[in-house]
Amino acid sequence: MAVALAGMLAILAAPAHAERVRDLGQFQGVRTNQLTGYGVVVGLPGTGDDNLEYLTQAMKGVSGRMGLTLPPGISPGLKNAAAVVITADLPAFAKPGQRIDVTVSTIGKAKSLRGGALILTPLYGADGQVYAMAQGNLAVGGLDASGKDGSKVTVNIPTVGRIAEGASVERAVATGFDAGEMLRWNLFEADFLTAARVRDAINAKVPGIASVEDGVTLALRLPGDADSRASMMAAIEMIDVSPAETAARVIVNSRTGTVVINSAVRLSPAAISHGKLTVRVEENDRVVQPGPFSNGRTATENRSNVSVEEENRSVALFKGGASLSKVVDALNMLGVTPSDLVAILEALKQAGALKAEMVVI
């Protein structure tokens, strides 16, 4: 009887859906790296920066690399050029000679990058080393037009553009893929139960290769040669695992009034009554005229009308363990707005009836 009960509890605790290992986490070191650089876009039809000091210095450097030295004290007008910041993501295992996309954004007062071309610019990693070189014609999805009378029309964002395959990789990043016999795999979100289930699923396919280090990391003993290791990693990523149910959480966006409640939220027994009290004060002043030949003066008589209105709302009763659907049905019955819903949830949390974490973003 006890064994049967334990089996039933295990079935109830496990979620009904399964996800691939590759959707729950990633191998340590196998990730993208961010690159950034500072450069100059030229060829703009008068929509660039106007004598920006950073741009002037950059143009002097560019002209110097080409063998042209500007006379000292000369500050060229550069309305056809713009100082920009270039950003890119370097994929894992990217090798020299491969191409990656780059995003180009203005940092000065340039109005548009449409029609511009990026001059050869190095892209640096967090360690200060050059990992790629970017150059090419920009594709800009925005449009900016203005008239002499000050009227202006802007469509999308004309100060940001992209160059498809605009950078050439010059240096590879070491991933640790073939270093040592131990490779680590990390969950996207810490959860001890999910980590244990991933370990069990991997060991069921290849016994004894996986062990849990903490709530995020699994240590995998994989073959030393790259070919066998890649094949085993590919097989591990496609294993189906039933992740643990997420923690009960209520997300509140204070700026937009958006409230999201996940399916793990439960309520202890509680009763909710939500209504609105409206007090209205109206002032209707009346002018009073004196009687004929009374030598009186015209006066103003104050007349006030005070009324109180209270909406009749029913009381919603939650039984212990109420699920998300019950919570939503009851709150809809009360007719609450998003702002009212936030107040109700906060009150339930303070009363100890809401068993969930409230996150305000």
N, C-alpha and C positions, 0 to 999 in steps of 0.2 A: 504493500500500500504506500509506504514512504517513497519507494523507488518510483512508482507511478506518479505520485504527487510531485516529486522533484523533476520528473520529465515534463510534466505539464507546465510547471513554472518556467522551465528553460525555454519551452516553446513560446510561452506568452512574453518572455523577456526579449526574445529575438525579434528584430524588425522583419517585416514581410518582404522587403526589397533587398537586392544585392547590388553591389557596385564593384567595378574592377579596381585592382590594387593601384593602377596608374591614375585613377580618379581620386584616390584618397591621399596620395603623397607622391614623393619623388626621391630618386637616389641622390644622396649628398654629393655636391660638386657638379652634378649634371643640371646646370641652370644657365639662364641668360645673364649677361653682364651689361651694365649701362655705360655708354660712352658719351662724351660731350666735347664740344670744341667751340672756338670763337672764330668767326670768319667775316667775309665781306661778300655781299651780293651786288653785282654790277648789271648795267644794261636797263635800268628802270627808267620809265618815261617821265622823269621829274617828280616821282613819288617817293624818293629816298630821303635820307637824313640831310639836314642842312647844317653842315660844318660841325657835326658832333665830334668832340675831341677824340673819343675812342676810335671813331671811324677814320679821322684824319691820321692818327698814328698808325692804324692798320694799313691804310692806303700807302703811307710812306714806306712801311715794311714791305708791302707787296711790290711797289715800284723798285725798291732797293734790290729785291731778289731778282728782278728782271734787268738790272743794270742801269736803272734810271734813278738818279738822285735829285730830289727836289731841293731847290735853294733854301737856305735857312730863313725862317721868318715868313715863308709862304704858307698860307692856309687855304687850300683849294676849296672851292664850292663843289659839293658832291651830291647834288640833288638826284643824280642818276645812280647812286650807290647807297647801301644800307648796311649798318653793322648788325650782325645776326648771331644767334646761338644755335648750334647744330646738336641734335641729340639722336641717338641710335641705340638699338639693342643688339648686342653681339650674342648670337645663339651658342649653345653648348656645342663643342666639337667643330666650330667654324675654323676653317683652314685658310692660310694665306692664298689670296687670289679669288676667293669667293666674294660675292657681292651681297650687300645688305641695304635695306631702305633707311633713309634719314629724314628727319623732320627739321625744318628751318624756321626760326621765329625771330622777329625783330626785337631789338632791345632799346631802340631810340624812338624818334618821332616819325619814322617812315610811315607813309600812308598805305602803301601797297607793295607787295613783292611780285605782282603779276608781270610776267615778261622778263624776269631777272634770271641771272645765271650765277651760281656759287663758284667762287674762286677756290682753287685747291686748298683744302683745310685739313690739318691733322685732327684726329679724334682721340681723346685721352681716356684711359680708365681711371679707377679710383687710386691706383698706385702711381699715377703720373706718367705712365708709359704710353707711347703711341701704338694703338691697335688697329687703326684704319685710317684711310685717306678719303675725303669726300670732295666731290666736284660734280657739277652738272646743271642742267636747266630745271627750274622749279615748275611744278604743277600746282597752281593756286586755285582753290575752289571759290574764293571770295571775290567780290567786286566792289569798287569804291569809285563814285563819281560825284563831282561837285561843280557848282556854277559860280559865276562872278558875284551873284547877289547873296552868296552865303548858303544857298540851298545845297543839300547833300543827301546822297542815297548810298547806303551801305548794305550789301548782301553777303551774308555769312561773315567770315573772318578773312580779309585779304592780307593780313600781316603774318600769316602762317602758311607755309607751303611744304610740299614733300618732293623728294627725288627718289623715284623707284630705282632700286639697285644703284643708288648714288654714291656708295662708298665701297672701297675695295679693302678687304681684310689684309692686314700686313703682319699680324702676329696672332698665334693661337694661344688660348688660355688653358693652362693645365687643369684638368678636372679630377685627377686622382682615380680615374676609371681603371687603370691597369697597375696601380701602385698598391702592393701588399695583397694579402689573401682575404682581408676583411673589407667589405663594402657596406656602408650604412644607408638605410632608407628612412626618410623622415615623413611623418604625417603632416598634412597641411594644418591640422588643428589638434592640439593635445587631447588625448583621450586614452586612458589605460585599457578600458575594455576593448576599444577598437584595435589598439596595438596588439593586445593578446589574441584577438580573433584573426588578425592578419598573420601573426606568427604561427598560429595553429593551421591556417589554410596553406601557408608556404611549406610547413613541415609535413603536412599531409601529402603534398605533391613531391617534395624532395626531403626526406626525413633528416632531421638534425642539423639543418643549415641556418636556421633562424633563431634568434634569442632577443628578448626585450631588454633594452638598456634603461629606458625611462618611458614616460607617457607619450613621447614623440618618436623616439629612435629605435629602430631594429638593427641589429648587427647580423649581416649575412656572410657566411663562409662560402665563397664562390671560387671556381677554378682560376688558376693563375693566368692561363693564356687568354688573350683577348677574344678569340673566336668563341671558345666555350663559354666564357663569361658573358658575352653579348647574347648568346642563345639562351642562357639561363635567365638573364635579366628580362629578355623579351617574354619568356614563358611566365615569369613571376608577375609581370605587369598585367597579364591577361587573366589572372586568377580572380574569381568572383568571391567577394567577402560581404557578409552582412554587417555593416557598421553599427555601433551602439547608437541608441536614440540620443539625439542632441539634448543638451540641457535646456530646461524650461526657460524661455526668454521672451520678454516683451520689448520691442524696439519702438521708440517714440522719436519722430522727427519734429522737434519743436518749431522749426521754421515753416514747414508745410502742413503740419497737423496730421501727418501720416502715422498710423499705428499698425504694427504688424505683430501678431501673436502666433507663435509656432505651436505645433500639435502637442508638444510635451507639457503645455501649461495645464495645471490642475488647480481647483479651488477647494478649500475647506468649507464646511457649512457656513453660509453667510446670507444675509438679506440686504437688498439694495433698494432704496427709494430715492428717486432722483426727480426733482421738480424745479420749476423756476418761479420766482416771486418777482412781479413787476409792480413798481410804485410809480404812478403817473401824476404829476402836478401841472395843472393848466391855469394860467393867469389870463383872465378876461376883464381887463379894466373897462369901466363904463364912465362916460362923461356925463356929469349932472349939471343941468342949466338952472339958474335961479328963476324964481317966479317973476312975472311982469311987475315992474315998478317996485321991486323989493330991495333995490340997491345991493343985491347979492353979487357974488362972483362965481364964475364957472369953476367947478371942481371935478376932480377925478376920483371915482370910487373903485376901490380894489375889490375884485371878485375872484376868488380862487376855488378851484375844483380839484379835490384830491381823491384819487381812486386807487384801489389795490386789487391786483389780479394775480391769482396763483393757479398754475396749471395742475390739473389733477392727474397724477401719475400713479400707476399701480406699483406694488412692491414685488420685486423679483427675488425668489428664494432659490439659492443654490444648495444642493445636497453635497455631501462630502465626495470628493473625487470627480466633480463635474468636468467634462471634457471641453475642448475648444468649441465644438459645435453647440453645446449647451450654453456656453458663455455667450457666443455670438447671437443665438436665438433670444436669450433673455435680454441682452442689451438692445437688440433691434426692437423688442417689445416695448422697452422704455423709450424708444425713439431718440436715442442720444446722438449728438453730433461728435465728430472727432475730438474737438476740444473738451467736450463733456466726458468722453470716454477716457481721456488721459486723467482727468480728475477722479473718476471712479476707480480706475486701476491703481492710482496712487493711494487712494483711501483704503482699498482692499489690501494693498501691500502693508500699509501702516497697521491695519487691523490684524495682520497675520493670516489672512485668508488666501492671499495670492501666493502660491508656491512657485515663484519664478523670479528671475533676475530682470530688473528694469534697466534698459540701456537708453539714455537720451542722447541723440546725435544732433 
